[in-house]
Amino acid sequence: MRKTAFASSAISIMTLIVGLLFLVHDIPFSNHILVLSLFLLAASLIVFYSIDKRYMYIAGAIFCLLPMVGLMFRQLSLAGADFLITIGLFLFALAFIPWFAFKCYKE
């Protein structure tokens, strides 16, 4: 199960990079690739939670789902899309990553 979580994390990071490159160069379906990568990252965080039982993984999954919903809102031209993307990415960068780094450094 741990190998599956690590593989899912690696694939999600690679698709996130591809999606961001597509977004920068205005290639079609870049938002769909970004949603797929965030979904894989959230799924791998949930699998890590089932292994370690730490709430930081659930918080990270929720912070991944917020920009994913924002990207879907942007595709549908709904209000609040930019807000959800911004809040989700800021919370992921300012809350989950330091929390995760502290836990990894502490062990």
Secondary structure, DSSP 8 states (H G I E B T S, - for coil): -HHHHHHHHHHHHHHHHHHHHHHHTT-TTHHHHHHHHHHHHHHHHHHHHHHH--HHHHHHHHHHHHHHHHHHHHHTT-TTHHHHHHHHHHHIIIIIHHHHHHHHHH-
